[in-house]
Amino acid sequence: MPLKQERCETLQRILVTGGAGFIGSNFVRHVMNHTKYSVINLDKLTYAGNINNIRDMRDGRRHKFVRGDIRNRKVVRSLAKKVDTVVNFAAESHVDRSIRDSQVFFETNVLGTHTLLDACREFDLRFQQISTDEVYGSRERGSCKETDVLHPSNPYSASKAAADLLVNAYHTTYGLHVTVTRSTNNYGPNQHPEKFIPRLITNALRKKPAPIYGSGMNVRDWIFVDDNCRAIRLILEKGATGEVYNIAGRNQKRNIDVAREILRRLSIPMTMIRFVADRPGHDFRYSLNCEKIRQLGWKPRVAFEEGLQVTIDWYASNRWWWSTLVE
């Protein structure tokens, strides 16, 4: 059933969780620049949540930052009373960390989502879950549709898949007004340098080797973060309740090719590439069919070559932001 127009008209006050993280902060900035919505920004400020990501958005009439944990029911309830919509970006998201120690991933990604869903049920709020293409698992050929069976390969993606199923259960059991978005790999400004593209860029800027897992043949589909933010906002405004929407950049690249392009643009010799032991359960390829959201009028605007240069320029101009975050 399509999202009722009256629900769109009440989309005025949003609780954004994880709004000091990479995608979350870019989404908050997008909302502040392109809508009249007001935002309560809840973030625990773990290593991945950075107050510097939102320092250009001072607290005021339309933006208020609150430091807190989505697992804290008291905090969540106190904020849920003040909004009509919750958009959940809050998550532990780095696969390597989940392989080393997965407990916090399930505590935050599953139990935290459960706390938010309970608050949304209590106050009859709209809920949007921000998920990932990794819940589908690796796909050697073709592209995953929203109706495909979930087949996560690592603790991180398993925790996100569990959260997605919980969101669906709250819709089916309680009639909660929910949507889920699953995007391909995001890149752009403000991404923590533990992630693939910013790690390559920040290492290159420091004349350090570029580490590549295995043979570098693994394939990812890259989407510039603002394109994803536009899609998330579109689903909030026009998405059908209970539905999942894939968001793809249609920029499928081998890891080794992305590394070479970054080094080329920074005039770093290819001999700086270092192949390292592959991580356990490394998915070979992700690919999403995003015809569903394209029918709503969305398509990516930023070509990979353009977005990559914007990203490189941002890290080159903002060493102060990442210099204390790298090893």
BARO-105507 format. One line per 4 residues: their letters; for each residue x, y, z of N, C-alpha, C. Coordinates in steps of 0.1 Angstrom, whole numbers, always signed. Layout:
% residues N
a> X,Y,Z,X,Y,Z,X,Y,Z  ...
END
This chain:
% residues 327
mplk> +8,-12,+0,+0,+0,+0,+9,+12,+0  +7,+22,-9,+15,+34,-9,+14,+42,+3  +25,+49,+6,+26,+58,+18,+15,+68,+17  +6,+69,+27,-5,+79,+27,+1,+93,+27
qerc> -6,+102,+19,-1,+116,+18,-1,+123,+32  -11,+119,+40,-11,+127,+53,+1,+123,+62  +7,+111,+60,+19,+108,+68,+31,+116,+62  +31,+119,+49,+42,+127,+43,+41,+141,+49
etlq> +29,+146,+50,+27,+160,+55,+31,+162,+70  +31,+151,+77,+35,+152,+91,+50,+149,+93  +57,+147,+82,+72,+145,+83,+79,+158,+85  +80,+162,+97,+85,+175,+101,+96,+174,+111
rilv> +95,+165,+120,+105,+164,+131,+111,+150,+131  +124,+149,+128,+131,+136,+126,+141,+134,+137  +141,+122,+143,+152,+118,+152,+161,+110,+143  +173,+115,+141,+184,+108,+133,+193,+101,+143
tgga> +194,+88,+143,+204,+82,+152,+217,+79,+144  +228,+80,+151,+241,+79,+144,+243,+90,+135  +238,+102,+139,+239,+114,+130,+252,+121,+130  +262,+116,+138,+276,+121,+138,+285,+112,+130
gfig> +280,+101,+125,+288,+92,+117,+289,+96,+103  +294,+88,+94,+297,+91,+81,+284,+94,+73  +276,+84,+70,+264,+86,+62,+254,+94,+70  +253,+92,+83,+243,+99,+91,+245,+114,+91
snfv> +258,+119,+92,+261,+133,+92,+258,+139,+79  +261,+132,+68,+259,+137,+55,+244,+138,+52  +236,+128,+58,+221,+129,+57,+216,+141,+64  +221,+143,+77,+216,+155,+84,+219,+168,+77
rhvm> +231,+169,+71,+234,+181,+63,+225,+182,+51  +222,+171,+44,+213,+171,+33,+199,+176,+37  +194,+171,+48,+181,+175,+53,+181,+190,+57  +191,+195,+63,+192,+209,+67,+193,+218,+55
nhtk> +199,+213,+45,+201,+222,+33,+189,+221,+23  +182,+211,+23,+172,+209,+13,+157,+207,+17  +155,+208,+30,+141,+207,+36,+140,+217,+47  +128,+217,+52,+125,+225,+64,+123,+217,+77
ysvi> +126,+204,+76,+125,+195,+87,+134,+199,+98  +130,+196,+110,+139,+198,+122,+145,+184,+126  +157,+184,+131,+164,+172,+134,+169,+172,+148  +166,+161,+155,+173,+158,+168,+183,+147,+164
nldk> +196,+150,+167,+207,+141,+162,+212,+134,+174  +210,+121,+175,+214,+113,+186,+226,+104,+182  +237,+105,+189,+249,+97,+186,+257,+95,+199  +262,+83,+200,+270,+79,+212,+284,+85,+211
ltya> +288,+89,+199,+302,+93,+197,+312,+83,+201  +311,+71,+195,+321,+61,+195,+332,+65,+186  +342,+56,+184,+353,+60,+175,+349,+65,+162  +337,+59,+157,+332,+62,+143,+323,+74,+143
gnin> +318,+78,+155,+309,+90,+155,+318,+102,+159  +319,+112,+150,+328,+123,+152,+321,+136,+153  +322,+143,+164,+315,+156,+165,+320,+166,+155  +332,+164,+150,+337,+173,+139,+329,+172,+126
nird> +322,+160,+125,+313,+158,+113,+302,+168,+112  +297,+173,+124,+286,+182,+124,+289,+195,+130  +301,+199,+130,+305,+212,+137,+300,+224,+129  +297,+222,+116,+291,+233,+108,+276,+234,+110
mrdg> +270,+225,+118,+256,+225,+120,+253,+227,+135  +255,+239,+139,+253,+242,+154,+239,+240,+158  +238,+237,+171,+224,+235,+176,+216,+248,+175  +204,+247,+172,+195,+259,+170,+181,+254,+169
rrhk> +173,+262,+162,+159,+259,+160,+156,+246,+153  +165,+243,+143,+162,+231,+135,+172,+219,+137  +182,+221,+145,+191,+210,+147,+196,+210,+162  +194,+199,+168,+199,+197,+182,+206,+184,+183
fvrg> +219,+184,+189,+226,+172,+191,+225,+167,+205  +223,+154,+206,+222,+148,+219,+232,+136,+219  +241,+136,+229,+250,+124,+230,+243,+113,+238  +242,+102,+232,+235,+91,+239,+235,+78,+231
dirn> +231,+67,+237,+231,+54,+232,+217,+49,+228  +216,+44,+216,+202,+39,+212,+198,+27,+220  +206,+21,+228,+202,+10,+237,+196,+15,+250  +197,+28,+252,+192,+34,+265,+178,+38,+263
rkvv> +169,+30,+269,+154,+32,+267,+150,+46,+272  +155,+50,+283,+151,+63,+289,+154,+74,+279  +166,+74,+274,+170,+85,+264,+162,+84,+252  +160,+72,+246,+153,+71,+234,+139,+75,+236
rsla> +132,+71,+246,+118,+75,+249,+117,+90,+250  +126,+96,+257,+125,+111,+259,+126,+119,+246  +134,+113,+237,+135,+120,+224,+124,+116,+214  +119,+104,+215,+109,+99,+206,+96,+107,+208
kkvd> +94,+112,+220,+82,+120,+223,+81,+133,+215  +93,+137,+210,+94,+150,+204,+94,+150,+189  +93,+138,+183,+94,+137,+168,+83,+129,+162  +82,+128,+149,+72,+120,+142,+79,+109,+134
tvvn> +92,+109,+133,+99,+100,+124,+113,+97,+130  +117,+84,+129,+130,+80,+133,+137,+74,+121  +150,+79,+119,+158,+73,+108,+171,+68,+115  +173,+54,+114,+183,+48,+122,+195,+45,+114
faae> +205,+54,+115,+219,+51,+109,+228,+45,+120  +225,+45,+132,+234,+41,+143,+237,+26,+141  +250,+23,+140,+254,+9,+138,+269,+8,+139  +273,-4,+144,+287,-8,+142,+288,-14,+128
shvd> +298,-9,+120,+297,-12,+106,+310,-18,+100  +321,-19,+107,+333,-23,+100,+335,-38,+102  +335,-45,+90,+335,-60,+90,+347,-65,+97  +359,-59,+95,+371,-65,+102,+369,-65,+117
rsir> +364,-54,+122,+361,-53,+137,+351,-64,+141  +341,-67,+133,+331,-77,+137,+337,-91,+137  +347,-93,+129,+354,-106,+129,+362,-108,+141  +368,-97,+146,+377,-98,+158,+368,-99,+171
dsqv> +357,-92,+171,+348,-92,+183,+335,-88,+179  +325,-97,+179,+312,-94,+173,+302,-89,+183  +305,-90,+196,+294,-88,+206,+288,-74,+205  +296,-63,+204,+290,-50,+203,+282,-48,+191
ffet> +285,-55,+180,+277,-54,+168,+263,-59,+170  +261,-70,+177,+247,-74,+180,+241,-66,+190  +248,-61,+200,+242,-52,+210,+237,-39,+204  +245,-33,+195,+241,-21,+189,+231,-23,+178
nvlg> +235,-31,+169,+227,-32,+156,+214,-39,+158  +213,-49,+167,+200,-56,+169,+193,-51,+181  +199,-51,+193,+192,-46,+205,+189,-31,+205  +199,-24,+199,+196,-9,+197,+184,-7,+188
thtl> +183,-14,+177,+172,-13,+168,+159,-17,+175  +160,-27,+183,+148,-31,+191,+143,-20,+200  +152,-13,+207,+148,-2,+215,+141,+9,+208  +147,+12,+196,+141,+22,+188,+127,+18,+183
ldac> +125,+6,+179,+112,+1,+174,+102,+1,+185  +106,-2,+197,+96,-2,+208,+91,+12,+211  +101,+22,+210,+97,+36,+211,+87,+41,+200  +90,+36,+188,+82,+40,+177,+68,+34,+178
refd> +68,+22,+183,+55,+16,+185,+47,+23,+196  +53,+27,+207,+47,+34,+218,+41,+47,+214  +48,+55,+205,+44,+68,+202,+39,+69,+187  +37,+58,+181,+32,+57,+167,+40,+66,+158
lrfq> +53,+62,+157,+62,+70,+148,+65,+62,+136  +69,+69,+126,+74,+64,+113,+89,+60,+116  +93,+48,+110,+106,+43,+113,+113,+39,+100  +125,+44,+97,+133,+40,+86,+146,+34,+90
qist> +148,+22,+86,+161,+14,+89,+171,+16,+78  +183,+20,+81,+194,+21,+71,+202,+8,+72  +201,+0,+61,+207,-13,+61,+218,-13,+50  +222,-24,+45,+233,-26,+36,+231,-37,+26
devy> +238,-36,+15,+238,-47,+5,+244,-60,+10  +252,-59,+21,+259,-71,+26,+250,-81,+32  +238,-77,+35,+228,-87,+41,+225,-98,+30  +226,-95,+18,+223,-105,+7,+235,-115,+5
gsre> +247,-112,+10,+258,-120,+8,+264,-118,-6  +274,-126,-10,+281,-125,-22,+272,-130,-34  +274,-124,-45,+266,-127,-57,+276,-127,-69  +280,-139,-74,+290,-139,-85,+284,-134,-98
rgsc> +271,-136,-100,+265,-131,-112,+251,-125,-109  +247,-116,-117,+234,-110,-115,+233,-100,-104  +221,-96,-100,+220,-86,-90,+209,-90,-80  +210,-86,-68,+200,-90,-58,+188,-81,-58
ketd> +176,-87,-57,+164,-80,-55,+160,-79,-41  +151,-70,-38,+146,-68,-24,+140,-81,-18  +134,-89,-27,+127,-101,-22,+136,-113,-20  +149,-112,-24,+159,-123,-23,+161,-127,-8
vlhp> +164,-140,-6,+167,-145,+7,+180,-139,+12  +180,-135,+25,+192,-129,+31,+202,-140,+34  +215,-137,+31,+225,-147,+32,+238,-141,+37  +238,-134,+49,+250,-127,+53,+262,-136,+56
snpy> +274,-131,+54,+286,-139,+54,+295,-137,+66  +292,-126,+74,+301,-122,+85,+293,-117,+96  +298,-116,+108,+290,-111,+120,+284,-97,+117  +291,-88,+111,+285,-75,+108,+272,-76,+100
sask> +273,-83,+89,+262,-84,+80,+251,-92,+86  +254,-102,+94,+244,-110,+101,+236,-101,+111  +243,-92,+118,+236,-84,+127,+227,-74,+120  +231,-69,+109,+222,-60,+101,+210,-68,+95
aaad> +213,-80,+91,+202,-88,+86,+191,-91,+97  +197,-94,+109,+188,-97,+120,+179,-84,+123  +186,-72,+123,+178,-60,+125,+167,-58,+114  +171,-61,+102,+161,-59,+91,+149,-68,+94
llvn> +151,-80,+98,+140,-90,+100,+132,-85,+112  +138,-79,+122,+131,-74,+133,+122,-62,+129  +127,-54,+121,+119,-43,+115,+107,-48,+108  +109,-58,+100,+98,-64,+92,+87,-70,+102
ayht> +92,-77,+112,+84,-83,+122,+75,-73,+129  +80,-61,+132,+73,-51,+139,+62,-45,+129  +65,-45,+117,+55,-40,+107,+44,-51,+106  +47,-63,+105,+38,-74,+103,+29,-76,+116
tygl> +35,-76,+127,+28,-79,+140,+21,-67,+145  +27,-55,+145,+21,-44,+151,+16,-33,+142  +18,-35,+129,+14,-25,+119,+23,-13,+119  +35,-14,+124,+43,-2,+125,+47,+3,+111
hvtv> +47,+16,+109,+50,+22,+96,+65,+22,+94  +70,+13,+86,+85,+11,+85,+88,+11,+70  +101,+14,+67,+107,+12,+55,+122,+8,+58  +128,+1,+48,+142,-3,+49,+149,+1,+36
trst> +161,+7,+38,+169,+10,+26,+182,+2,+27  +186,-4,+16,+199,-12,+15,+207,-6,+4  +218,+0,+7,+227,+6,-3,+240,-1,-5  +246,+1,-17,+259,-4,-19,+269,+4,-12
nnyg> +282,+2,-14,+293,+8,-7,+293,+23,-9  +291,+31,+2,+292,+45,+2,+306,+50,+2  +309,+62,-4,+322,+68,-2,+319,+83,-3  +329,+91,+2,+327,+106,+2,+334,+112,+14
pnqh> +332,+125,+16,+338,+132,+28,+333,+126,+41  +342,+127,+51,+339,+124,+65,+338,+109,+68  +343,+101,+59,+343,+86,+62,+355,+83,+70  +354,+74,+80,+365,+71,+89,+376,+64,+80
pekf> +388,+67,+83,+399,+62,+75,+402,+47,+77  +394,+40,+84,+396,+25,+85,+389,+19,+72  +380,+26,+66,+373,+21,+54,+382,+22,+42  +378,+14,+32,+387,+11,+20,+392,+23,+13
iprl> +383,+31,+8,+387,+43,+0,+394,+53,+8  +389,+58,+20,+397,+67,+27,+410,+62,+33  +411,+49,+35,+424,+43,+39,+434,+44,+28  +430,+41,+16,+439,+42,+5,+443,+57,+3
itna> +434,+66,+4,+437,+80,+2,+447,+85,+13  +443,+83,+25,+451,+88,+36,+465,+82,+37  +466,+69,+33,+479,+63,+32,+487,+69,+21  +481,+71,+10,+488,+77,-2,+493,+91,+2
lrkk> +485,+99,+9,+489,+112,+12,+500,+112,+22  +502,+101,+29,+513,+100,+39,+525,+92,+33  +524,+88,+20,+534,+80,+13,+536,+67,+20  +524,+61,+25,+524,+48,+30,+519,+38,+21
papi> +522,+25,+22,+517,+14,+13,+502,+14,+13  +496,+9,+1,+482,+8,-1,+478,-7,+1  +473,-11,+13,+470,-25,+15,+457,-30,+8  +458,-42,+1,+447,-47,-7,+446,-62,-2
ygsg> +433,-66,+2,+431,-79,+6,+432,-89,-6  +438,-100,-4,+439,-111,-14,+445,-107,-27  +438,-109,-38,+443,-106,-51,+438,-92,-56  +428,-86,-48,+422,-74,-52,+411,-75,-62
mnvr> +407,-88,-65,+397,-90,-75,+382,-88,-70  +381,-87,-57,+367,-85,-51,+361,-72,-57  +348,-73,-60,+340,-63,-67,+330,-56,-58  +330,-43,-58,+320,-35,-50,+314,-25,-59
dwif> +301,-22,-56,+294,-11,-63,+294,+1,-55  +300,+12,-60,+302,+24,-52,+292,+35,-55  +287,+41,-44,+277,+52,-45,+282,+64,-37  +282,+75,-43,+286,+88,-36,+276,+90,-25
vddn> +280,+94,-13,+272,+94,-1,+260,+104,-3  +261,+115,-10,+250,+124,-12,+239,+118,-21  +243,+109,-30,+233,+102,-38,+224,+93,-29  +231,+86,-20,+224,+78,-11,+215,+86,-2
crai> +220,+97,+3,+211,+106,+12,+199,+111,+4  +200,+114,-8,+188,+118,-16,+178,+106,-17  +183,+94,-19,+175,+83,-20,+167,+80,-6  +175,+81,+4,+169,+79,+18,+158,+89,+20
rlil> +160,+101,+17,+150,+112,+18,+138,+109,+10  +140,+104,-3,+129,+101,-12,+120,+90,-6  +127,+80,+0,+119,+69,+6,+111,+74,+18  +117,+82,+26,+109,+88,+37,+97,+95,+32
ekga> +97,+102,+21,+86,+110,+16,+77,+102,+7  +82,+92,+0,+73,+86,-10,+73,+70,-9  +81,+65,-1,+82,+50,+0,+69,+44,+6  +67,+31,+2,+55,+24,+6,+58,+17,+19
tgev> +49,+18,+29,+51,+12,+42,+54,-3,+41  +63,-8,+49,+66,-22,+49,+76,-27,+39  +80,-18,+30,+89,-21,+19,+104,-19,+21  +111,-27,+14,+126,-26,+13,+130,-20,+0
ynia> +140,-11,+0,+144,-4,-13,+159,-5,-14  +164,-12,-25,+178,-12,-28,+182,+1,-34  +195,+5,-31,+200,+18,-36,+214,+15,-41  +216,+16,-55,+229,+12,-61,+234,+23,-69
grnq> +248,+24,-69,+254,+35,-76,+257,+31,-90  +257,+18,-94,+260,+13,-107,+274,+16,-111  +283,+15,-101,+297,+17,-103,+305,+5,-98  +303,-6,-105,+310,-18,-100,+325,-18,-104
krni> +333,-19,-94,+348,-18,-96,+355,-29,-88  +365,-34,-94,+374,-43,-86,+382,-34,-76  +385,-40,-65,+392,-33,-55,+406,-28,-60  +413,-36,-67,+426,-33,-72,+425,-21,-82
dvar> +414,-20,-90,+413,-9,-99,+410,+4,-92  +402,+3,-81,+400,+15,-73,+413,+20,-67  +421,+11,-62,+434,+14,-56,+443,+21,-66  +444,+15,-78,+452,+20,-89,+448,+34,-93
eilr> +435,+37,-93,+430,+50,-97,+433,+60,-87  +432,+57,-74,+436,+66,-64,+450,+70,-64  +459,+60,-65,+473,+62,-66,+477,+70,-78  +470,+68,-89,+473,+75,-102,+470,+90,-100
rlsi> +458,+93,-94,+454,+106,-92,+463,+114,-82  +469,+107,-73,+478,+113,-63,+493,+112,-67  +495,+107,-79,+509,+105,-84,+518,+97,-75  +512,+86,-71,+519,+76,-62,+522,+64,-71
pmtm> +534,+59,-70,+538,+47,-79,+530,+35,-75  +526,+27,-85,+518,+15,-82,+526,+4,-74  +539,+6,-73,+547,-3,-64,+543,-1,-49  +536,+9,-46,+531,+11,-32,+520,+2,-28
irfv> +514,-5,-38,+503,-15,-35,+509,-27,-28  +503,-31,-17,+507,-43,-9,+495,-52,-8  +497,-64,-13,+487,-74,-12,+489,-81,+2  +478,-82,+9,+478,-88,+23,+469,-100,+24
adrp> +471,-108,+34,+463,-120,+36,+448,-116,+36  +440,-124,+29,+426,-121,+28,+419,-123,+41  +408,-116,+43,+401,-117,+56,+391,-129,+55  +388,-135,+66,+379,-147,+66,+365,-143,+60
ghdf> +359,-152,+52,+346,-150,+47,+344,-138,+38  +355,-134,+31,+354,-122,+23,+345,-124,+11  +334,-116,+11,+325,-117,+0,+332,-113,-13  +329,-120,-24,+336,-117,-36,+329,-105,-44
rysl> +316,-104,-44,+310,-94,-52,+296,-91,-46  +293,-78,-46,+279,-73,-42,+273,-66,-55  +260,-68,-57,+254,-62,-68,+239,-61,-65  +233,-49,-66,+219,-47,-63,+211,-43,-75
ncek> +199,-49,-76,+189,-44,-86,+181,-33,-79  +182,-20,-84,+175,-9,-78,+164,-4,-86  +157,-12,-94,+146,-8,-103,+135,-2,-95  +133,-8,-83,+122,-3,-74,+122,+11,-71
irql> +134,+16,-66,+135,+30,-63,+136,+39,-75  +141,+34,-86,+142,+41,-99,+127,+45,-103  +118,+36,-100,+104,+38,-104,+98,+50,-96  +105,+54,-85,+100,+66,-78,+107,+79,-83
gwkp> +116,+77,-93,+122,+89,-99,+136,+91,-95  +142,+82,-87,+156,+84,-83,+166,+77,-92  +177,+84,-94,+189,+77,-100,+201,+85,-95  +213,+78,-95,+225,+85,-90,+229,+96,-99
rvaf> +234,+107,-94,+238,+119,-101,+253,+120,-103  +260,+114,-93,+275,+117,-93,+282,+105,-98  +289,+107,-110,+297,+96,-116,+309,+93,-106  +313,+80,-107,+324,+76,-98,+336,+85,-99
eegl> +340,+88,-111,+352,+96,-114,+351,+109,-107  +340,+115,-108,+337,+129,-102,+338,+128,-87  +330,+118,-82,+329,+116,-67,+342,+113,-61  +350,+105,-68,+363,+101,-62,+372,+113,-61
qvti> +372,+122,-71,+381,+133,-71,+376,+143,-59  +363,+144,-58,+358,+152,-47,+363,+147,-33  +362,+134,-32,+367,+127,-20,+381,+129,-17  +390,+127,-28,+404,+128,-26,+407,+143,-22
dwya> +401,+152,-29,+403,+167,-26,+399,+170,-11  +389,+164,-7,+384,+167,+7,+394,+161,+17  +399,+149,+15,+409,+144,+25,+422,+151,+24  +426,+156,+12,+438,+163,+11,+437,+177,+17
snrw> +425,+183,+18,+423,+196,+24,+419,+195,+39  +417,+184,+44,+412,+183,+58,+420,+173,+66  +433,+174,+65,+442,+165,+73,+439,+166,+88  +435,+178,+92,+432,+180,+107,+421,+170,+111
wwst> +412,+167,+102,+401,+159,+105,+405,+144,+108  +414,+139,+99,+417,+125,+100,+431,+121,+105  +440,+131,+107,+453,+128,+111,+454,+121,+125  +445,+123,+134,+445,+117,+147,+438,+103,+147
lve> +431,+100,+135,+423,+88,+134,+431,+76,+128  +443,+79,+122,+450,+69,+115,+461,+63,+124  +466,+51,+120,+477,+45,+128,+490,+52,+125
END
